[in-house]
Amino acid sequence: MSAVEISNIRKSYGATVALSDINISIPSGSFFTLLGPSGCGKTTLLRTIAGFHQQDSGSIAIADQRIENVPAHKRNVGMVFQDYAVFPHISVADNIAFGLKQRKVSRSDIERRVADILDVVQLKAYAQRMPHELSGGQQQRVGLARALVINPQVLLMDEPLSNLDAKLRVDLRRELRAIQQSMNITTIYVTHDQEEALAMSDFVCVMYGGVIQQAAAPWEVYNSPANRFVASFVGANNFMALSVEGAQAAIAGTAVVLPQLTGAATGKPLVAAVRPEFISVNAAAGDDLIRLPVKIRQVSFTGREMAVAAVLASGEEIEAITKPTPDIIALHPNDDATFAFAASSVQLFEDGVTGARVL
């Protein structure tokens, strides 16, 4: 399998910069996800790698071979699209064989390779079915099989699960990951779904405004976000204005002690962030916790947990995720309560959409 090196890629549409000096090194055999909101540049980057878009500058290499000026049909990459891109007038087997026929592979080799890949994607019993006889998930697996059967050096996937219902997406993402690992194929995957990215990937590359904000293992991206955008986009988070005067700090008018603040105050406005799962509601007194008075706005039961939304004295909204206990279920809008969390769970960021983490 092949490593991918992307160096200084830049792409503009008139005055709009879609990709700004993109540098990525993707290890061979890894599952690398491009994650970000609509318009962040992730699909533009994927299609540039595929050869559907031409970059303004920069280079792309697969297995040490530069391909940025190679036509798309000669790049030996497989592409799986959001809309399945299955030919409706031919059978599943013929859909999968299409790319091999274009490459003038022998009939016997086509039959063998199609049979093998049908087995991999668990569609052997559907070989002679027509696409309209398949479910959405099965059609997407046909698209995957067609991309894989040509033995590409790199597999590119552009939001392939976004048209499926929630449960099928979870089931199919497990299948996709298992197939990718069994074939050890280098995969670049585009999604705006952060849960999907965290669950499937070896590496997550978070993009915003055509710029890479952070590229690291899922655990690191979630627990050590490089800046405020990453902290807000990957997982839920609570951001609260932090006032600092000398060694004293306060959140929503409540004095707090943050050991990590030492040396972090740069004179710039700072915000404190804490994940909802780190917040306790009406925790027992005596624990060494930061405690903030709140007014309950809404309590939502989601099955395994409760989402408790509240408002701080400053008017800022804050949410806790906690176990569904009788005390929590009994809370009502406008009830007074206390949200508590450990100082060690607080991360500090410079203010602004992409404000840097300062500890």
N, C-alpha and C positions, 0 to 999 in steps of 0.2 A: 504494500500500500504506500501512499504518497503523502509526504509533508507538503504543506502549502506555505509559501512566503509571499506576503503582500507588502510592498515597499513604496511609501510616499504616494499612494494613489490619491489623485485629486480629480473631481468631476464637477463641472458647473453647467447650469442651464441659464444662459444669459448672465444676469447679475446674481443669480441664486447659486450659492455653493452647496451642492448636494453631498459631497464628500471632501473632507479637508485633511490632507496629509495622513492618510490611513496607513498604519503599520501594524501588521499582524503576523505572528508565526504560529502555525497550526501543526501540532505534532501528528505524525503518521498514525492512522488508526483511531484518532480521537473523534468525539462528537462535540463540535464547536457551534455554539448557538449565538446568533446575532439577535439581540433583544432590544426593543425600544418602541416608542409610540409611533403612530403613523407620521410619515414625513421625516423621520430621523436619519434616513439614508441606508437602512439595512437592506432593503430590496434592491436599491440601486447598486449597492456593493455586490450583492449576490449575482445580479445580472451582468455586472462588469466582469466578475470572475468567469461567468458562463460564456461571455463574449457577445451578449445581446446589446450591451452598451460599450462604447469606446471611451476609455478614460482620457482625460486631458494630459495627464502626466503620471509617471510612476510605473512600477513593474509588478508582474504577477508570475510566480514560478511554482511549478508542480514537480516534485522530485528533481529539483535543481535545473529544470528545463523551463526557460522563460516562455510564456504563452501570450503575453499581452497583445501581440500583433498577429496571433494565429486566429483564423476564422473560427466561429463558434462550433461548426460541425466537425472540426478537426481537433478540438481541445480534449477529447476523450474524458468528458465529464457527463455524469447522468443528472438529469433535472426532473424533479417532481414538483408539479404545479399545484396551486391552491384549488383550481377548478377541475382537477382530475386529468383533463386533456385526454380522455379516452375516446377513440374513434367509435361512434355509435353503430356503424354499419357492418362491423366485422367482429368475429368472436373474440373471447378473452385470449385464446392461444394466438390468434393472428395479431391482436393488438400488441402482445408481448414480443412477437416475432418481428414486428415492423422494422425496428432498428437494425436487426441482424440482416434482414433482407436488403436494406439500404446499403449495408456494408458488404453485400454479396457473399455472405457466409454460406457454406454448403448446406443442402437440405437436411442431411443426416445430422450435422452439427447443430443446426437450428432446432430440430426436434429434440435433441438431447438437452440442449441448454434451456429451452422453454420448459421441458418436463422438470428439470432440476429446479428452476426458479419458481415454478408453480408449487413445488413441494415446500420450498422455503417460505413462501407467503401464504401457505395453507389454502391454495385455491385449485388443487389438482382436480377435484370433483366438478369444477366449474369451467373447465378448459373450453368446452364447446358452447357455453352460454353466451348470450348477447349482453352487452353492457346494461340495457334497460331491465334485464332480469336480475341484476345485482343490487345490493344495498349500497349506500354511500361509502361505507367502510370498505366493502369489497371492491368497489370501483377504485378507491384510493390505493388499495393494495395492487390492483392491476397496473396503475401508474407507477407504483414503486417497482414492481417486477420488470416493467418495460425499461426503467432507468437502470436497474441492476444487471439485466441479462446481457448487456453489452460489455460487462466487466470494466466499468469506468475506473479511472484512477481516483476520482473524487465524486462523491454524491452531493448534489445541491438540492435543498428542499425549501420551497417558498410557501410558508404557512400552510402545509398540507392538511392540517386537521381543522382549520377554522370553519369549514362548512358543515362539520359534523355536530351532532348533539353532545351534551356534556359527558354522559356516561361512555358513549362510543369513543370520544376523544381520549378519555383516560385509558380505556382498553387498548386502543390502537397505538397510543404512544408507548405503552409497554411492549407491544409487538414490534414496533419500529426500532426501539432501543435494543431489543433482543436480537433482531435480524442484523442490525448494524454491528453489534458486538460479535455475533457468530461469524460474520464475514470480515470483520476487522477492517472495514472500509472507512477511510477519512470522510467525514460528513460535515457539511456546513449547512446549518438549519436556521431559517428565519422565523421568528414569532414575535408577537406583541404580548403573549401570555406568559407572565413571569413564573407562574406555578409550573407550566409546561417546561420552561427553560431550566428551572432548578431541578426538576425531576429527571430530565433526560440527559443532561449535559455533563461532559467532562470539564468543559470551560464555557463560561458565559461572558459575552462581550456586550456591554451595555452602551448603546449609542444615543446621542441626542444632538440635534442641530448639525448632523454630518460629521460629528467628532466622536471618537471613542472616549467614553467617560471612565470606563474600567473594564479590564479583561482579566479574569481570574477564575479559579474553581468556584462552583456555586456556593460552598460554605463561606468562602472568603468574601464574595460579593455581598452575601446577606449579612454576615456578622461584622465585616470590616469595610463598609462602603467607602469609596474614595472621596465622595462628595455628597452634597445634599440631594442632588438629582437621583443618584443611585440609591441612596437611602430611602427616598420617597417612592421610586418606581418599583423597586424590588421588595415586595412585601409591604404590609401596612406599617405606618409609623406615625408618631405624634411629634409635632414640632411646636416648641414653646419659646417665646422670646425670653432671653436671659439678660437680666440687667446686672452689670458688674461694676462695682466701685471699690477699687483697691483689692483687698482680699475678700470682700463681701460680695455675695451673689444672691439673686432672688429670681424666682419664677412666679409670675402672676401675683406678685406682692408677698410671697412667702419666702422667707430667708432659707437658703439651702447651702449645704456644705458639699462641694464637689472637689475632691482631692485632685482630679485630673485637670482642674482649671489652672493649676500652678504652671506658669510659663506659657499658657495657651492664649491668654488675653492679649491680643495684638493691637488693641485700640479700635478694631473693627467691630461692628455689631455681630453678636453671636446668637445662635439658636441652640436650644437643647433638644435632643431627640431621644425618645424611648419607645421601644416596640410595645404594642398593646398586650402581648403575652407576658411581659415582665411586670405588668401593673396588677396589684391586688386591690380589691374593693372592700373597704371597711375592715382592713387588716387589724389584728389584735394589737393593742397598745403594748409598748415595750420593745417592739422590734426596732432594730436600727435602720429605719427607712425614712426616705423623704416623703412627707405627707402633704397633699394638696387638697384643700376643701373644694368640692365641686357640687353642681346641681345636676341631677340626673335629667337627661333629655329623652333617652329611649333605651329599652332593654329588649334584646332580640334573642330568641332561642334558636340555635342553628344545629341542634342535635347533640354533638359531643361537647359543645361549649356555648357560652353566653357572650354576646357582644353587648357591652354596656357603654353607651355614648353619653357624654356629660359635657358641661361647660364650666370652665375655670372662672374665677372672679374677674379675670382680665377680659372675658368674653371669648377666649380661644376654646375651640372644641378639642376634646380629647376622648380617646376610646380605650377601653380595657377588654381583653379577651380572657375569660375565666371559666372555671367549671360551673355547671348548672346546679347550684345548691339552692335549698329552700329560701335562704336569706337573700340570695341574688334574684331569684324569680319573684320575690315579694316586692322588689323595688318598683317605684312608679315615677313617671315624669314629674319633675319639680321637687322630688325628694332631695334632701341634703345628704351628702355622702362624702367619703374620703377616699381618694386614690393614693396608693402608696407604692413606692418602688425603691430599689436599692440604688445608691449613688453610682455604683459600678456599672449599672445597666444604661447609664446616660452617655450619649455621644454628643460631642459639640461640633458645630459647623459654623463657618462664616455665613452670614446672611446672603441671600441671593439664590437663584435657581440652581446654579452649579457651585455654590459656596463650598470650599474645601473643608474636609474634616481636619480639626486642629489638634487632635490627640491620637 
